[in-house]
Amino acid sequence: MKKSPITNREIASELNNQPLSQETVQSLQELGDVFRQIHRRLVSEGYTIRNGKITKPGSRDTDNGTK
């Protein structure tokens, strides 16, 4: 089951309980947005991401986790 993303409202309600400043939380949200855009573009161009590795479109995934 996929978790729903945390909303800004949920983050704002928890700010008083967290050691991070609002500026830090905002920066992390922006960073997450950038990563999301990169991920979407990679997927739209046919790349796959498995076990932390990016695979080019059309290439065979020969790494089955053993090294």
PDBQT receptor file of N, H, CA, C and O in Angstrom, charges set to zero:
ATOM      1  N   MET A   1       0.842  -1.173   0.000  1.00  0.00    +0.000 N 
ATOM      2  CA  MET A   1       0.000   0.000   0.000  1.00  0.00    +0.000 C 
ATOM      3  C   MET A   1       0.889   1.238   0.000  1.00  0.00    +0.000 C 
ATOM      4  O   MET A   1       1.835   1.341   0.781  1.00  0.00    +0.000 OA
ATOM      5  N   LYS A   2       0.572   2.167  -0.882  1.00  0.00    +0.000 N 
ATOM      6  H   LYS A   2      -0.196   2.083  -1.517  1.00  0.00    +0.000 HD
ATOM      7  CA  LYS A   2       1.352   3.385  -1.020  1.00  0.00    +0.000 C 
ATOM      8  C   LYS A   2       0.941   4.400   0.037  1.00  0.00    +0.000 C 
ATOM      9  O   LYS A   2      -0.248   4.632   0.253  1.00  0.00    +0.000 OA
ATOM     10  N   LYS A   3       1.929   5.006   0.698  1.00  0.00    +0.000 N 
ATOM     11  H   LYS A   3       2.895   4.817   0.522  1.00  0.00    +0.000 HD
ATOM     12  CA  LYS A   3       1.634   6.048   1.683  1.00  0.00    +0.000 C 
ATOM     13  C   LYS A   3       1.304   7.345   0.961  1.00  0.00    +0.000 C 
ATOM     14  O   LYS A   3       1.906   7.664  -0.064  1.00  0.00    +0.000 OA
ATOM     15  N   SER A   4       0.351   8.087   1.499  1.00  0.00    +0.000 N 
ATOM     16  H   SER A   4      -0.137   7.828   2.332  1.00  0.00    +0.000 HD
ATOM     17  CA  SER A   4       0.079   9.391   0.902  1.00  0.00    +0.000 C 
ATOM     18  C   SER A   4       1.131  10.381   1.382  1.00  0.00    +0.000 C 
ATOM     19  O   SER A   4       1.615  10.291   2.511  1.00  0.00    +0.000 OA
ATOM     20  N   PRO A   5       1.483  11.335   0.506  1.00  0.00    +0.000 N 
ATOM     21  CA  PRO A   5       2.503  12.308   0.898  1.00  0.00    +0.000 C 
ATOM     22  C   PRO A   5       2.038  13.160   2.077  1.00  0.00    +0.000 C 
ATOM     23  O   PRO A   5       0.844  13.398   2.261  1.00  0.00    +0.000 OA
ATOM     24  N   ILE A   6       2.991  13.605   2.856  1.00  0.00    +0.000 N 
ATOM     25  H   ILE A   6       3.960  13.411   2.707  1.00  0.00    +0.000 HD
ATOM     26  CA  ILE A   6       2.687  14.462   3.997  1.00  0.00    +0.000 C 
ATOM     27  C   ILE A   6       2.344  15.842   3.472  1.00  0.00    +0.000 C 
ATOM     28  O   ILE A   6       3.050  16.381   2.619  1.00  0.00    +0.000 OA
ATOM     29  N   THR A   7       1.278  16.408   3.971  1.00  0.00    +0.000 N 
ATOM     30  H   THR A   7       0.705  15.971   4.664  1.00  0.00    +0.000 HD
ATOM     31  CA  THR A   7       0.852  17.728   3.509  1.00  0.00    +0.000 C 
ATOM     32  C   THR A   7       1.566  18.824   4.288  1.00  0.00    +0.000 C 
ATOM     33  O   THR A   7       2.095  18.596   5.376  1.00  0.00    +0.000 OA
ATOM     34  N   ASN A   8       1.567  20.027   3.700  1.00  0.00    +0.000 N 
ATOM     35  H   ASN A   8       1.137  20.212   2.817  1.00  0.00    +0.000 HD
ATOM     36  CA  ASN A   8       2.173  21.176   4.383  1.00  0.00    +0.000 C 
ATOM     37  C   ASN A   8       1.470  21.447   5.702  1.00  0.00    +0.000 C 
ATOM     38  O   ASN A   8       2.109  21.847   6.675  1.00  0.00    +0.000 OA
ATOM     39  N   ARG A   9       0.170  21.235   5.743  1.00  0.00    +0.000 N 
ATOM     40  H   ARG A   9      -0.349  20.910   4.952  1.00  0.00    +0.000 HD
ATOM     41  CA  ARG A   9      -0.597  21.465   6.973  1.00  0.00    +0.000 C 
ATOM     42  C   ARG A   9      -0.124  20.514   8.075  1.00  0.00    +0.000 C 
ATOM     43  O   ARG A   9       0.025  20.919   9.228  1.00  0.00    +0.000 OA
ATOM     44  N   GLU A  10       0.111  19.254   7.718  1.00  0.00    +0.000 N 
ATOM     45  H   GLU A  10      -0.009  18.925   6.781  1.00  0.00    +0.000 HD
ATOM     46  CA  GLU A  10       0.595  18.290   8.712  1.00  0.00    +0.000 C 
ATOM     47  C   GLU A  10       1.980  18.682   9.219  1.00  0.00    +0.000 C 
ATOM     48  O   GLU A  10       2.275  18.564  10.408  1.00  0.00    +0.000 OA
ATOM     49  N   ILE A  11       2.808  19.142   8.318  1.00  0.00    +0.000 N 
ATOM     50  H   ILE A  11       2.569  19.238   7.352  1.00  0.00    +0.000 HD
ATOM     51  CA  ILE A  11       4.151  19.573   8.719  1.00  0.00    +0.000 C 
ATOM     52  C   ILE A  11       4.059  20.793   9.633  1.00  0.00    +0.000 C 
ATOM     53  O   ILE A  11       4.743  20.863  10.654  1.00  0.00    +0.000 OA
ATOM     54  N   ALA A  12       3.220  21.744   9.266  1.00  0.00    +0.000 N 
ATOM     55  H   ALA A  12       2.664  21.687   8.437  1.00  0.00    +0.000 HD
ATOM     56  CA  ALA A  12       3.074  22.964  10.070  1.00  0.00    +0.000 C 
ATOM     57  C   ALA A  12       2.579  22.639  11.472  1.00  0.00    +0.000 C 
ATOM     58  O   ALA A  12       3.017  23.260  12.440  1.00  0.00    +0.000 OA
ATOM     59  N   SER A  13       1.670  21.672  11.595  1.00  0.00    +0.000 N 
ATOM     60  H   SER A  13       1.313  21.168  10.809  1.00  0.00    +0.000 HD
ATOM     61  CA  SER A  13       1.138  21.332  12.913  1.00  0.00    +0.000 C 
ATOM     62  C   SER A  13       2.178  20.643  13.790  1.00  0.00    +0.000 C 
ATOM     63  O   SER A  13       2.060  20.648  15.015  1.00  0.00    +0.000 OA
ATOM     64  N   GLU A  14       3.182  20.057  13.174  1.00  0.00    +0.000 N 
ATOM     65  H   GLU A  14       3.277  20.053  12.178  1.00  0.00    +0.000 HD
ATOM     66  CA  GLU A  14       4.214  19.348  13.927  1.00  0.00    +0.000 C 
ATOM     67  C   GLU A  14       5.459  20.194  14.177  1.00  0.00    +0.000 C 
ATOM     68  O   GLU A  14       6.361  19.759  14.893  1.00  0.00    +0.000 OA
ATOM     69  N   LEU A  15       5.525  21.390  13.603  1.00  0.00    +0.000 N 
ATOM     70  H   LEU A  15       4.792  21.743  13.021  1.00  0.00    +0.000 HD
ATOM     71  CA  LEU A  15       6.744  22.201  13.730  1.00  0.00    +0.000 C 
ATOM     72  C   LEU A  15       7.128  22.482  15.174  1.00  0.00    +0.000 C 
ATOM     73  O   LEU A  15       8.315  22.531  15.497  1.00  0.00    +0.000 OA
ATOM     74  N   ASN A  16       6.153  22.664  16.040  1.00  0.00    +0.000 N 
ATOM     75  H   ASN A  16       5.189  22.624  15.777  1.00  0.00    +0.000 HD
ATOM     76  CA  ASN A  16       6.465  22.953  17.438  1.00  0.00    +0.000 C 
ATOM     77  C   ASN A  16       7.096  21.763  18.144  1.00  0.00    +0.000 C 
ATOM     78  O   ASN A  16       7.756  21.937  19.168  1.00  0.00    +0.000 OA
ATOM     79  N   ASN A  17       6.907  20.566  17.620  1.00  0.00    +0.000 N 
ATOM     80  H   ASN A  17       6.371  20.425  16.788  1.00  0.00    +0.000 HD
ATOM     81  CA  ASN A  17       7.440  19.353  18.243  1.00  0.00    +0.000 C 
ATOM     82  C   ASN A  17       8.758  18.903  17.618  1.00  0.00    +0.000 C 
ATOM     83  O   ASN A  17       9.323  17.895  18.043  1.00  0.00    +0.000 OA
ATOM     84  N   GLN A  18       9.253  19.624  16.627  1.00  0.00    +0.000 N 
ATOM     85  H   GLN A  18       8.793  20.442  16.282  1.00  0.00    +0.000 HD
ATOM     86  CA  GLN A  18      10.434  19.175  15.916  1.00  0.00    +0.000 C 
ATOM     87  C   GLN A  18      11.609  20.123  16.132  1.00  0.00    +0.000 C 
ATOM     88  O   GLN A  18      11.420  21.327  16.305  1.00  0.00    +0.000 OA
ATOM     89  N   PRO A  19      12.815  19.578  16.122  1.00  0.00    +0.000 N 
ATOM     90  CA  PRO A  19      13.999  20.408  16.333  1.00  0.00    +0.000 C 
ATOM     91  C   PRO A  19      14.416  21.183  15.079  1.00  0.00    +0.000 C 
ATOM     92  O   PRO A  19      15.362  21.968  15.138  1.00  0.00    +0.000 OA
ATOM     93  N   LEU A  20      13.735  20.983  13.953  1.00  0.00    +0.000 N 
ATOM     94  H   LEU A  20      12.966  20.345  13.905  1.00  0.00    +0.000 HD
ATOM     95  CA  LEU A  20      14.105  21.665  12.719  1.00  0.00    +0.000 C 
ATOM     96  C   LEU A  20      13.360  22.987  12.591  1.00  0.00    +0.000 C 
ATOM     97  O   LEU A  20      12.190  23.093  12.960  1.00  0.00    +0.000 OA
ATOM     98  N   SER A  21      14.042  23.977  12.071  1.00  0.00    +0.000 N 
ATOM     99  H   SER A  21      14.992  23.890  11.771  1.00  0.00    +0.000 HD
ATOM    100  CA  SER A  21      13.402  25.276  11.865  1.00  0.00    +0.000 C 
ATOM    101  C   SER A  21      12.450  25.200  10.673  1.00  0.00    +0.000 C 
ATOM    102  O   SER A  21      12.536  24.287   9.852  1.00  0.00    +0.000 OA
ATOM    103  N   GLN A  22      11.548  26.165  10.591  1.00  0.00    +0.000 N 
ATOM    104  H   GLN A  22      11.478  26.907  11.257  1.00  0.00    +0.000 HD
ATOM    105  CA  GLN A  22      10.606  26.203   9.477  1.00  0.00    +0.000 C 
ATOM    106  C   GLN A  22      11.358  26.375   8.155  1.00  0.00    +0.000 C 
ATOM    107  O   GLN A  22      10.955  25.818   7.134  1.00  0.00    +0.000 OA
ATOM    108  N   GLU A  23      12.433  27.134   8.173  1.00  0.00    +0.000 N 
ATOM    109  H   GLU A  23      12.761  27.587   9.003  1.00  0.00    +0.000 HD
ATOM    110  CA  GLU A  23      13.253  27.328   6.974  1.00  0.00    +0.000 C 
ATOM    111  C   GLU A  23      13.861  26.005   6.505  1.00  0.00    +0.000 C 
ATOM    112  O   GLU A  23      13.898  25.726   5.306  1.00  0.00    +0.000 OA
ATOM    113  N   THR A  24      14.334  25.197   7.448  1.00  0.00    +0.000 N 
ATOM    114  H   THR A  24      14.303  25.424   8.422  1.00  0.00    +0.000 HD
ATOM    115  CA  THR A  24      14.909  23.896   7.109  1.00  0.00    +0.000 C 
ATOM    116  C   THR A  24      13.846  22.972   6.527  1.00  0.00    +0.000 C 
ATOM    117  O   THR A  24      14.090  22.291   5.531  1.00  0.00    +0.000 OA
ATOM    118  N   VAL A  25      12.677  22.948   7.139  1.00  0.00    +0.000 N 
ATOM    119  H   VAL A  25      12.478  23.501   7.948  1.00  0.00    +0.000 HD
ATOM    120  CA  VAL A  25      11.587  22.107   6.650  1.00  0.00    +0.000 C 
ATOM    121  C   VAL A  25      11.200  22.537   5.236  1.00  0.00    +0.000 C 
ATOM    122  O   VAL A  25      10.989  21.691   4.368  1.00  0.00    +0.000 OA
ATOM    123  N   GLN A  26      11.105  23.838   5.002  1.00  0.00    +0.000 N 
ATOM    124  H   GLN A  26      11.276  24.526   5.708  1.00  0.00    +0.000 HD
ATOM    125  CA  GLN A  26      10.758  24.360   3.673  1.00  0.00    +0.000 C 
ATOM    126  C   GLN A  26      11.815  23.951   2.648  1.00  0.00    +0.000 C 
ATOM    127  O   GLN A  26      11.480  23.558   1.530  1.00  0.00    +0.000 OA
ATOM    128  N   SER A  27      13.084  24.043   3.027  1.00  0.00    +0.000 N 
ATOM    129  H   SER A  27      13.356  24.362   3.935  1.00  0.00    +0.000 HD
ATOM    130  CA  SER A  27      14.171  23.654   2.120  1.00  0.00    +0.000 C 
ATOM    131  C   SER A  27      14.099  22.173   1.782  1.00  0.00    +0.000 C 
ATOM    132  O   SER A  27      14.322  21.784   0.636  1.00  0.00    +0.000 OA
ATOM    133  N   LEU A  28      13.789  21.350   2.770  1.00  0.00    +0.000 N 
ATOM    134  H   LEU A  28      13.608  21.666   3.701  1.00  0.00    +0.000 HD
ATOM    135  CA  LEU A  28      13.665  19.913   2.530  1.00  0.00    +0.000 C 
ATOM    136  C   LEU A  28      12.480  19.603   1.619  1.00  0.00    +0.000 C 
ATOM    137  O   LEU A  28      12.559  18.710   0.775  1.00  0.00    +0.000 OA
ATOM    138  N   GLN A  29      11.390  20.334   1.790  1.00  0.00    +0.000 N 
ATOM    139  H   GLN A  29      11.326  21.059   2.476  1.00  0.00    +0.000 HD
ATOM    140  CA  GLN A  29      10.237  20.153   0.902  1.00  0.00    +0.000 C 
ATOM    141  C   GLN A  29      10.611  20.510  -0.536  1.00  0.00    +0.000 C 
ATOM    142  O   GLN A  29      10.246  19.795  -1.470  1.00  0.00    +0.000 OA
ATOM    143  N   GLU A  30      11.333  21.605  -0.712  1.00  0.00    +0.000 N 
ATOM    144  H   GLU A  30      11.629  22.185   0.046  1.00  0.00    +0.000 HD
ATOM    145  CA  GLU A  30      11.754  22.019  -2.040  1.00  0.00    +0.000 C 
ATOM    146  C   GLU A  30      12.698  20.990  -2.660  1.00  0.00    +0.000 C 
ATOM    147  O   GLU A  30      12.599  20.694  -3.851  1.00  0.00    +0.000 OA
ATOM    148  N   LEU A  31      13.601  20.452  -1.864  1.00  0.00    +0.000 N 
ATOM    149  H   LEU A  31      13.680  20.693  -0.897  1.00  0.00    +0.000 HD
ATOM    150  CA  LEU A  31      14.506  19.412  -2.345  1.00  0.00    +0.000 C 
ATOM    151  C   LEU A  31      13.726  18.174  -2.781  1.00  0.00    +0.000 C 
ATOM    152  O   LEU A  31      14.019  17.583  -3.820  1.00  0.00    +0.000 OA
ATOM    153  N   GLY A  32      12.741  17.789  -1.990  1.00  0.00    +0.000 N 
ATOM    154  H   GLY A  32      12.503  18.268  -1.146  1.00  0.00    +0.000 HD
ATOM    155  CA  GLY A  32      11.886  16.660  -2.355  1.00  0.00    +0.000 C 
ATOM    156  C   GLY A  32      11.166  16.898  -3.664  1.00  0.00    +0.000 C 
ATOM    157  O   GLY A  32      11.026  15.981  -4.474  1.00  0.00    +0.000 OA
ATOM    158  N   ASP A  33      10.700  18.139  -3.882  1.00  0.00    +0.000 N 
ATOM    159  H   ASP A  33      10.813  18.883  -3.224  1.00  0.00    +0.000 HD
ATOM    160  CA  ASP A  33      10.036  18.481  -5.145  1.00  0.00    +0.000 C 
ATOM    161  C   ASP A  33      10.988  18.314  -6.328  1.00  0.00    +0.000 C 
ATOM    162  O   ASP A  33      10.592  17.821  -7.384  1.00  0.00    +0.000 OA
ATOM    163  N   VAL A  34      12.238  18.725  -6.149  1.00  0.00    +0.000 N 
ATOM    164  H   VAL A  34      12.560  19.126  -5.291  1.00  0.00    +0.000 HD
ATOM    165  CA  VAL A  34      13.235  18.581  -7.213  1.00  0.00    +0.000 C 
ATOM    166  C   VAL A  34      13.473  17.101  -7.514  1.00  0.00    +0.000 C 
ATOM    167  O   VAL A  34      13.498  16.698  -8.677  1.00  0.00    +0.000 OA
ATOM    168  N   PHE A  35      13.646  16.294  -6.465  1.00  0.00    +0.000 N 
ATOM    169  H   PHE A  35      13.625  16.622  -5.520  1.00  0.00    +0.000 HD
ATOM    170  CA  PHE A  35      13.856  14.857  -6.678  1.00  0.00    +0.000 C 
ATOM    171  C   PHE A  35      12.662  14.212  -7.362  1.00  0.00    +0.000 C 
ATOM    172  O   PHE A  35      12.828  13.343  -8.218  1.00  0.00    +0.000 OA
ATOM    173  N   ARG A  36      11.463  14.630  -6.988  1.00  0.00    +0.000 N 
ATOM    174  H   ARG A  36      11.328  15.335  -6.292  1.00  0.00    +0.000 HD
ATOM    175  CA  ARG A  36      10.244  14.101  -7.611  1.00  0.00    +0.000 C 
ATOM    176  C   ARG A  36      10.229  14.406  -9.109  1.00  0.00    +0.000 C 
ATOM    177  O   ARG A  36       9.892  13.544  -9.922  1.00  0.00    +0.000 OA
ATOM    178  N   GLN A  37      10.598  15.641  -9.467  1.00  0.00    +0.000 N 
ATOM    179  H   GLN A  37      10.871  16.340  -8.807  1.00  0.00    +0.000 HD
ATOM    180  CA  GLN A  37      10.643  16.028 -10.882  1.00  0.00    +0.000 C 
ATOM    181  C   GLN A  37      11.675  15.196 -11.646  1.00  0.00    +0.000 C 
ATOM    182  O   GLN A  37      11.413  14.750 -12.763  1.00  0.00    +0.000 OA
ATOM    183  N   ILE A  38      12.836  14.990 -11.047  1.00  0.00    +0.000 N 
ATOM    184  H   ILE A  38      13.049  15.352 -10.139  1.00  0.00    +0.000 HD
ATOM    185  CA  ILE A  38      13.884  14.182 -11.681  1.00  0.00    +0.000 C 
ATOM    186  C   ILE A  38      13.388  12.758 -11.872  1.00  0.00    +0.000 C 
ATOM    187  O   ILE A  38      13.561  12.180 -12.945  1.00  0.00    +0.000 OA
ATOM    188  N   HIS A  39      12.781  12.192 -10.852  1.00  0.00    +0.000 N 
ATOM    189  H   HIS A  39      12.641  12.661  -9.980  1.00  0.00    +0.000 HD
ATOM    190  CA  HIS A  39      12.272  10.824 -10.930  1.00  0.00    +0.000 C 
ATOM    191  C   HIS A  39      11.229  10.693 -12.037  1.00  0.00    +0.000 C 
ATOM    192  O   HIS A  39      11.281   9.763 -12.842  1.00  0.00    +0.000 OA
ATOM    193  N   ARG A  40      10.288  11.626 -12.069  1.00  0.00    +0.000 N 
ATOM    194  H   ARG A  40      10.246  12.381 -11.415  1.00  0.00    +0.000 HD
ATOM    195  CA  ARG A  40       9.242  11.578 -13.105  1.00  0.00    +0.000 C 
ATOM    196  C   ARG A  40       9.841  11.667 -14.506  1.00  0.00    +0.000 C 
ATOM    197  O   ARG A  40       9.403  10.965 -15.417  1.00  0.00    +0.000 OA
ATOM    198  N   ARG A  41      10.838  12.526 -14.679  1.00  0.00    +0.000 N 
ATOM    199  H   ARG A  41      11.194  13.097 -13.939  1.00  0.00    +0.000 HD
ATOM    200  CA  ARG A  41      11.448  12.664 -16.002  1.00  0.00    +0.000 C 
ATOM    201  C   ARG A  41      12.184  11.392 -16.390  1.00  0.00    +0.000 C 
ATOM    202  O   ARG A  41      12.067  10.938 -17.528  1.00  0.00    +0.000 OA
ATOM    203  N   LEU A  42      12.937  10.812 -15.472  1.00  0.00    +0.000 N 
ATOM    204  H   LEU A  42      13.032  11.181 -14.547  1.00  0.00    +0.000 HD
ATOM    205  CA  LEU A  42      13.641   9.566 -15.771  1.00  0.00    +0.000 C 
ATOM    206  C   LEU A  42      12.656   8.481 -16.191  1.00  0.00    +0.000 C 
ATOM    207  O   LEU A  42      12.873   7.791 -17.187  1.00  0.00    +0.000 OA
ATOM    208  N   VAL A  43      11.580   8.332 -15.435  1.00  0.00    +0.000 N 
ATOM    209  H   VAL A  43      11.404   8.893 -14.626  1.00  0.00    +0.000 HD
ATOM    210  CA  VAL A  43      10.578   7.314 -15.742  1.00  0.00    +0.000 C 
ATOM    211  C   VAL A  43       9.929   7.602 -17.097  1.00  0.00    +0.000 C 
ATOM    212  O   VAL A  43       9.725   6.684 -17.892  1.00  0.00    +0.000 OA
ATOM    213  N   SER A  44       9.602   8.873 -17.367  1.00  0.00    +0.000 N 
ATOM    214  H   SER A  44       9.768   9.619 -16.722  1.00  0.00    +0.000 HD
ATOM    215  CA  SER A  44       8.958   9.215 -18.644  1.00  0.00    +0.000 C 
ATOM    216  C   SER A  44       9.875   8.957 -19.833  1.00  0.00    +0.000 C 
ATOM    217  O   SER A  44       9.396   8.720 -20.942  1.00  0.00    +0.000 OA
ATOM    218  N   GLU A  45      11.190   8.999 -19.616  1.00  0.00    +0.000 N 
ATOM    219  H   GLU A  45      11.579   9.191 -18.716  1.00  0.00    +0.000 HD
ATOM    220  CA  GLU A  45      12.153   8.735 -20.681  1.00  0.00    +0.000 C 
ATOM    221  C   GLU A  45      12.545   7.262 -20.762  1.00  0.00    +0.000 C 
ATOM    222  O   GLU A  45      13.403   6.884 -21.561  1.00  0.00    +0.000 OA
ATOM    223  N   GLY A  46      11.910   6.429 -19.927  1.00  0.00    +0.000 N 
ATOM    224  H   GLY A  46      11.214   6.736 -19.278  1.00  0.00    +0.000 HD
ATOM    225  CA  GLY A  46      12.121   4.994 -20.031  1.00  0.00    +0.000 C 
ATOM    226  C   GLY A  46      13.152   4.403 -19.088  1.00  0.00    +0.000 C 
ATOM    227  O   GLY A  46      13.407   3.200 -19.133  1.00  0.00    +0.000 OA
ATOM    228  N   TYR A  47      13.741   5.212 -18.247  1.00  0.00    +0.000 N 
ATOM    229  H   TYR A  47      13.534   6.189 -18.210  1.00  0.00    +0.000 HD
ATOM    230  CA  TYR A  47      14.715   4.692 -17.282  1.00  0.00    +0.000 C 
ATOM    231  C   TYR A  47      13.974   3.962 -16.165  1.00  0.00    +0.000 C 
ATOM    232  O   TYR A  47      12.822   4.273 -15.860  1.00  0.00    +0.000 OA
ATOM    233  N   THR A  48      14.648   2.995 -15.566  1.00  0.00    +0.000 N 
ATOM    234  H   THR A  48      15.583   2.743 -15.813  1.00  0.00    +0.000 HD
ATOM    235  CA  THR A  48      14.091   2.321 -14.399  1.00  0.00    +0.000 C 
ATOM    236  C   THR A  48      15.062   2.488 -13.243  1.00  0.00    +0.000 C 
ATOM    237  O   THR A  48      16.271   2.616 -13.436  1.00  0.00    +0.000 OA
ATOM    238  N   ILE A  49      14.512   2.484 -12.048  1.00  0.00    +0.000 N 
ATOM    239  H   ILE A  49      13.530   2.379 -11.892  1.00  0.00    +0.000 HD
ATOM    240  CA  ILE A  49      15.335   2.598 -10.853  1.00  0.00    +0.000 C 
ATOM    241  C   ILE A  49      15.023   1.384  -9.986  1.00  0.00    +0.000 C 
ATOM    242  O   ILE A  49      13.903   1.224  -9.499  1.00  0.00    +0.000 OA
ATOM    243  N   ARG A  50      16.030   0.529  -9.801  1.00  0.00    +0.000 N 
ATOM    244  H   ARG A  50      16.940   0.658 -10.197  1.00  0.00    +0.000 HD
ATOM    245  CA  ARG A  50      15.865  -0.673  -8.981  1.00  0.00    +0.000 C 
ATOM    246  C   ARG A  50      17.052  -0.814  -8.055  1.00  0.00    +0.000 C 
ATOM    247  O   ARG A  50      18.206  -0.698  -8.469  1.00  0.00    +0.000 OA
ATOM    248  N   ASN A  51      16.753  -1.062  -6.817  1.00  0.00    +0.000 N 
ATOM    249  H   ASN A  51      15.816  -1.157  -6.481  1.00  0.00    +0.000 HD
ATOM    250  CA  ASN A  51      17.805  -1.251  -5.809  1.00  0.00    +0.000 C 
ATOM    251  C   ASN A  51      18.799  -0.094  -5.819  1.00  0.00    +0.000 C 
ATOM    252  O   ASN A  51      19.997  -0.292  -5.622  1.00  0.00    +0.000 OA
ATOM    253  N   GLY A  52      18.290   1.117  -6.049  1.00  0.00    +0.000 N 
ATOM    254  H   GLY A  52      17.316   1.278  -6.209  1.00  0.00    +0.000 HD
ATOM    255  CA  GLY A  52      19.140   2.295  -6.020  1.00  0.00    +0.000 C 
ATOM    256  C   GLY A  52      19.991   2.498  -7.252  1.00  0.00    +0.000 C 
ATOM    257  O   GLY A  52      20.858   3.372  -7.260  1.00  0.00    +0.000 OA
ATOM    258  N   LYS A  53      19.766   1.702  -8.310  1.00  0.00    +0.000 N 
ATOM    259  H   LYS A  53      19.062   0.992  -8.304  1.00  0.00    +0.000 HD
ATOM    260  CA  LYS A  53      20.541   1.841  -9.540  1.00  0.00    +0.000 C 
ATOM    261  C   LYS A  53      19.626   2.286 -10.672  1.00  0.00    +0.000 C 
ATOM    262  O   LYS A  53      18.497   1.810 -10.795  1.00  0.00    +0.000 OA
ATOM    263  N   ILE A  54      20.123   3.202 -11.498  1.00  0.00    +0.000 N 
ATOM    264  H   ILE A  54      21.040   3.588 -11.399  1.00  0.00    +0.000 HD
ATOM    265  CA  ILE A  54      19.374   3.690 -12.649  1.00  0.00    +0.000 C 
ATOM    266  C   ILE A  54      19.794   2.873 -13.865  1.00  0.00    +0.000 C 
ATOM    267  O   ILE A  54      20.982   2.732 -14.155  1.00  0.00    +0.000 OA
ATOM    268  N   THR A  55      18.800   2.337 -14.570  1.00  0.00    +0.000 N 
ATOM    269  H   THR A  55      17.835   2.452 -14.334  1.00  0.00    +0.000 HD
ATOM    270  CA  THR A  55      19.053   1.517 -15.748  1.00  0.00    +0.000 C 
ATOM    271  C   THR A  55      18.535   2.238 -16.981  1.00  0.00    +0.000 C 
ATOM    272  O   THR A  55      17.414   2.748 -16.991  1.00  0.00    +0.000 OA
ATOM    273  N   LYS A  56      19.365   2.276 -18.026  1.00  0.00    +0.000 N 
ATOM    274  H   LYS A  56      20.275   1.862 -18.017  1.00  0.00    +0.000 HD
ATOM    275  CA  LYS A  56      18.984   2.935 -19.277  1.00  0.00    +0.000 C 
ATOM    276  C   LYS A  56      17.849   2.171 -19.955  1.00  0.00    +0.000 C 
ATOM    277  O   LYS A  56      17.700   0.964 -19.765  1.00  0.00    +0.000 OA
ATOM    278  N   PRO A  57      17.047   2.891 -20.751  1.00  0.00    +0.000 N 
ATOM    279  CA  PRO A  57      15.988   2.216 -21.495  1.00  0.00    +0.000 C 
ATOM    280  C   PRO A  57      16.587   1.191 -22.459  1.00  0.00    +0.000 C 
ATOM    281  O   PRO A  57      17.578   1.469 -23.134  1.00  0.00    +0.000 OA
ATOM    282  N   GLY A  58      15.983   0.014 -22.518  1.00  0.00    +0.000 N 
ATOM    283  H   GLY A  58      15.178  -0.212 -21.970  1.00  0.00    +0.000 HD
ATOM    284  CA  GLY A  58      16.425  -1.023 -23.449  1.00  0.00    +0.000 C 
ATOM    285  C   GLY A  58      17.589  -1.852 -22.977  1.00  0.00    +0.000 C 
ATOM    286  O   GLY A  58      17.913  -2.852 -23.618  1.00  0.00    +0.000 OA
ATOM    287  N   SER A  59      18.240  -1.486 -21.878  1.00  0.00    +0.000 N 
ATOM    288  H   SER A  59      17.976  -0.674 -21.357  1.00  0.00    +0.000 HD
ATOM    289  CA  SER A  59      19.363  -2.303 -21.409  1.00  0.00    +0.000 C 
ATOM    290  C   SER A  59      18.827  -3.409 -20.502  1.00  0.00    +0.000 C 
ATOM    291  O   SER A  59      17.777  -3.275 -19.874  1.00  0.00    +0.000 OA
ATOM    292  N   ARG A  60      19.571  -4.485 -20.456  1.00  0.00    +0.000 N 
ATOM    293  H   ARG A  60      20.424  -4.595 -20.966  1.00  0.00    +0.000 HD
ATOM    294  CA  ARG A  60      19.165  -5.604 -19.601  1.00  0.00    +0.000 C 
ATOM    295  C   ARG A  60      19.713  -5.396 -18.206  1.00  0.00    +0.000 C 
ATOM    296  O   ARG A  60      20.853  -4.969 -18.024  1.00  0.00    +0.000 OA
ATOM    297  N   ASP A  61      18.885  -5.703 -17.228  1.00  0.00    +0.000 N 
ATOM    298  H   ASP A  61      17.959  -6.049 -17.375  1.00  0.00    +0.000 HD
ATOM    299  CA  ASP A  61      19.326  -5.607 -15.838  1.00  0.00    +0.000 C 
ATOM    300  C   ASP A  61      19.976  -6.935 -15.470  1.00  0.00    +0.000 C 
ATOM    301  O   ASP A  61      19.293  -7.910 -15.156  1.00  0.00    +0.000 OA
ATOM    302  N   THR A  62      21.323  -6.958 -15.515  1.00  0.00    +0.000 N 
ATOM    303  H   THR A  62      21.878  -6.166 -15.770  1.00  0.00    +0.000 HD
ATOM    304  CA  THR A  62      22.031  -8.205 -15.246  1.00  0.00    +0.000 C 
ATOM    305  C   THR A  62      22.431  -8.336 -13.780  1.00  0.00    +0.000 C 
ATOM    306  O   THR A  62      22.900  -9.392 -13.354  1.00  0.00    +0.000 OA
ATOM    307  N   ASP A  63      22.249  -7.271 -13.011  1.00  0.00    +0.000 N 
ATOM    308  H   ASP A  63      21.868  -6.413 -13.356  1.00  0.00    +0.000 HD
ATOM    309  CA  ASP A  63      22.611  -7.321 -11.593  1.00  0.00    +0.000 C 
ATOM    310  C   ASP A  63      21.420  -7.838 -10.791  1.00  0.00    +0.000 C 
ATOM    311  O   ASP A  63      20.415  -7.144 -10.645  1.00  0.00    +0.000 OA
ATOM    312  N   ASN A  64      21.537  -9.048 -10.277  1.00  0.00    +0.000 N 
ATOM    313  H   ASN A  64      22.354  -9.612 -10.395  1.00  0.00    +0.000 HD
ATOM    314  CA  ASN A  64      20.452  -9.611  -9.484  1.00  0.00    +0.000 C 
ATOM    315  C   ASN A  64      20.715  -9.466  -7.994  1.00  0.00    +0.000 C 
ATOM    316  O   ASN A  64      20.194 -10.231  -7.183  1.00  0.00    +0.000 OA
ATOM    317  N   GLY A  65      21.521  -8.486  -7.647  1.00  0.00    +0.000 N 
ATOM    318  H   GLY A  65      21.944  -7.864  -8.306  1.00  0.00    +0.000 HD
ATOM    319  CA  GLY A  65      21.775  -8.221  -6.243  1.00  0.00    +0.000 C 
ATOM    320  C   GLY A  65      23.007  -8.909  -5.694  1.00  0.00    +0.000 C 
ATOM    321  O   GLY A  65      23.326  -8.741  -4.517  1.00  0.00    +0.000 OA
ATOM    322  N   THR A  66      23.716  -9.686  -6.519  1.00  0.00    +0.000 N 
ATOM    323  H   THR A  66      23.457  -9.822  -7.475  1.00  0.00    +0.000 HD
ATOM    324  CA  THR A  66      24.915 -10.385  -6.034  1.00  0.00    +0.000 C 
ATOM    325  C   THR A  66      26.142  -9.673  -6.542  1.00  0.00    +0.000 C 
ATOM    326  O   THR A  66      26.186  -9.204  -7.679  1.00  0.00    +0.000 OA
ATOM    327  N   LYS A  67      27.131  -9.601  -5.690  1.00  0.00    +0.000 N 
ATOM    328  H   LYS A  67      27.095  -9.982  -4.767  1.00  0.00    +0.000 HD
ATOM    329  CA  LYS A  67      28.430  -9.003  -6.076  1.00  0.00    +0.000 C 
ATOM    330  C   LYS A  67      29.527  -9.678  -5.358  1.00  0.00    +0.000 C 
ATOM    331  O   LYS A  67      30.693  -9.327  -5.540  1.00  0.00    +0.000 OA
TER     332      LYS A  67
